[in-house]
Amino acid sequence: MPTVALIGNPNTGKSSLFNALCGGQARVGNYPGVTVEHKTGRMQLGPPPLKIVELVDLPGTYSLSARSADEAVSVEVLSGEMPGLTRPDAVIVILDATNLERNLYLLSQVLELQLPTLVALNMWDRLGSEGIAIDPKMLSESLGVPVVCTSASKMIGIADLKLALSDLLSGAAKPLRSRESLACGAFPESFHRQVDELQRFLESQGCPLLRFQAERLLIDDPQAHSYRVIPRGLAAWVTQRVGQSRQELADQGVLIPLFETRARYAWIKQRVAGAIQRSPMDRKNSGSDQFDRWLTHRWFGLLFFILLMFLIFQSITWIASWPMDGINLACGWLADQVASMMAPGPLRSLLVDGVLGGIGSVLVFLPQIAILFFFIAVLEDCGYMSRAAFMMDKFMSVIGMSGKSFLPLMSSFACAIPGIMATRTIENRRDRMVTLLIAPLMSCSARWPVYVLMVSAFVPNRSYLSGWVGLQGAVLFGIMCVGALVSIPVAWLLKRFVFPGDPSTFIMELSSYKWPSLRVVIMRVWERVLSFIARAGSLIFITSVLVWAAAYFPGDHGPADKAQAELEAQESMNNPDTTKLESLREQVHRYNAQLISQSYLGRAGDWIEPIVRPLGWDGKIGIAVLASFPAREVIVATLGTIYSLGSDQDQHSQGLVDQLRAATGPDGKAVYSLATACSIMVFFALCAQCVSTLVTIRRETNSWRWPIFSFVYMTTLAYIGAWIAYSFMSRW
């Protein structure tokens, strides 16, 4: 099966073109050993007989200089060095027709790889409004490659592109382009001699490189990326040899990489001469610039951005609550149907609490993920996302991050999972990793039930300023801000010690505004939803079943199952005995409380009691915290079970509030107090207590190292914070 690579600058419509060619049938994963996303799809080429072609969507990049993981992946795929992928049979380079000169820089590098190349001149429909005229035939003759005019978002030119690609793949092997016809032909001769020497040495060591790879090793920083074909034993020598060559070139006045930039843009200028014409236009009066006067204004732009973010996240909360409630009701109804067909026992508990509970814990996240990525896709496609990053860059630079980190962090206040997934929009790996690791510190909606329960039970309901400020509301607001405030020093420490290096340069292209394509938006949302289900959902489900097993075994469930069967039989009667019904409910709740304390989970809670005692907790709180590992809000239902009230309790249940207030330890002292409540809230504000978040980190980083690191540092941070809160509040 022929393989075709698709490459282009960011904001050129590459994703739209990929979806148009493959019909949205994409497989998403990660390249081996790196955190860069890997997307492939298949398309059919005509005329008959139809040919099936695999299309590889390479990361959006401005060049093939291997200074970032994205750029390194593109070079390795195009060079045939990526494990599991053969070298492409052809390359489609997508260019923004309205920014042709800048986009041709990438094409000038791709041509040096000597692969059959096809140019897709995208956004062709916007040339008239920009006052630009391009002669595609003249441009094709000048570049020496086929050029097809397209508008991927409107499905214009897709058939012509497929036909041109079919001709390119079915044609005889093309003669190699001469060095003189390429941009590298203008490089200094001394540079070419150094490349020849490096190639000859590596070939003598049984490690041949393409000439383009050898050029990149000399031009780029060899410490930033070493090609996989270079053995470890040679890596140190290559680094030393490249350093010597670069110094020799500098002594001769060849400054790297300045000479490359000059040579390539000189080549581009020659190639577009006569093929592109621009009519004089007043750029200051263009539509995009008129919008930018307001939307990037120092004060109005910031106010608009804050208002927009508020509306987006309020919409996520409002809109997602309906389908989330529907999913919970559907899972509950299905659980009731399964329970009605089976007698109480381990199999029913596994199916109802383990399997269906695990499925529900996966599906319940989908509405938030879909809605958030819908808004992200709309903002990206219309061109506002880059403006939002620009507006927040000054604020985020205080902690050494860029404006692109703001939206993922804001998203994490709704749910950390889509927030972590949203870090894919951050090109710089250091910024992306720091954002990804501090995103779980934002207080997501799953922590809200814990906060509400503790505040309503132990914070006095007082008002100040003539009733305008309530103490309970102020405490809720304060605890919601704890994680965000702590994330500032954490981000600084991560940048300083875990991901050291020079601050990243914030360069953001402000592309012209345009109406978002509904088709593109829906395709992006669909891809993210499927990606979450396939990549994170399986592990979340497995973990939920394992936690169920830890909470179920090894107790004797016979008496509890018998009482449950009697309760269900009584409830099914037309005129049940109310007194007996309440007695059976209390009996079932009491059995369940005993069983969870005897389970492996309960034993673990007893084991950690000496560890959590300095936080003002007892073993029962420890059990509830451990049981909430699949999802933080589970702690409320677990406390209801522990205190013999049933697992149907929520944060507003007055019975649970009263039971917590009345709970005493073996010494007769109250288990809970305002200090204990503050300790629990601070712990949940800072801990990595959600397995779904950790699994998503694993999938996004392609390694277990970072979720383990996240769990350890956040749990340690939560423990210290909870101890400080308990110690301080105990003095009041």
Secondary structure by P-SEA (a helix, b strand, c coil): cbbbbbbbccccaaaaaaaaaaccbbbbbbcccccbbbbbbbbbbccccbbbbbbbbcccccccccccaaaaaaaaaaaccccccccccbbbbbbccccccccaaaaaaaaaaccbbbbbbccccccccccccccaaaaaaaacbbbbbbccccccaaaaaaaaaaaaaaccccccccccccccccccaaaaaaaaaaaaaaaaacccccaaaaaaaaaccccccccccccccaaaaaaaaaaaaaaaaaaaccccaaaaaaaaaaaaaaaaccccccccccccccaaaaaaaccccccaaaaaaaaaaaaaaaaaaaaaaaaaaaaaaaaaaaaaaaaaaccccaaaaaaaccaaaaaaaaaaaaaaaaaaaaaaaaaaaacaaaaaaaaaccccccccccccaaaaaaaaaacaaaaaaaccccccaaaaaaaaaaccccccccaaaaaaaaaaccccccccccccccaaaaaaaaaaaaaaaaaaaaaaaaaccccccccbbbbbbbcccccccaaaaaaaaaaaaaaaaaccaaaaaaaaaaaaaaacccccaaaaaaaaaaaaaaaacccccaaaaaaaaaaaaaaaaaaaaacaaaaaaaaaccccccccccaaaaaaaaaacccccaaaaaaaaaaccccccccccaaaaaaaaacccccccccccaaaaaaaaaaaacccccaaaaaaaaaaaccaaaaaaaaaaaaaaaaaaaaaaaaaaaac
